[in-house]
């Protein structure tokens, strides 16, 4: 059982390292492209407030089909409003940085990345206190 516990600790540490790496990339984005980061926070916050899955947003941003993550209870007019806001983000001249960030975060998960964008600390996402 000792080996299994060691493997679980390594997986947890690896995941925490991925979260720290994601936080570092976001901090770099804040420094280099603050306006782009603010647009990203806006769209991510809107995603949360409309009860849209973060994976739906991630799929849109990396140009994958988001339909399986769609919220069937949203009115078409709300979805149009949401898509218009996402389009504004995608039309930013440095959007490629966001696309790369979401594409590379697939291992960590788009939900975790979005929670980092909204200000959660990596430790809280993995259940560690500190």
ABEGO torsion letter per residue (X at the ends): XAAAAAAAAAAAAAAAAAAAAAAAAAAAAAAABAAAAAAAAAAAAAAAAAGBBAAAAAAAAAGBBAAAABBAABBAAAAAAAAAAAAAAAABAAAAAAAAAAAAAAAAEAAAAAAAAAGBBAAAAAGBBX
